Amino acid sequence: MAAFDTTRTTYGTATFVNRAYVFLADLVADIIAWNDARVTRNALMDLTDRELADIGLERGAIDDVARSNFIR
C-alpha cells in the first residue's frame, strides 16, 4: 500500500507565514507585558511608604514587582 503525503507545502511558503505570524504575536505580547508593567509601576509609585509597607513592599522593590510574572 502506498502513502501520499499531502500536508507539506511547496517551497516553505507556510513556514515563512508561520514565522511572520509568530514574530508579530510575540511582538504584541511583549508590548502588552510592557504596558502592564508600566501601569503596575505607576500605581505602586502613587502609594505612600506606609501603604507600601501595609502590602509588604518597599519602594525599592517596585520595579521587581512590576516586571515579575508572579501576579499575572
Secondary structure as UniProt FT lines:
FT   TURN            11..12
FT   HELIX           13..45
FT   HELIX           49..54
FT   TURN            55..56
FT   HELIX           59..61
FT   HELIX           62..67
//
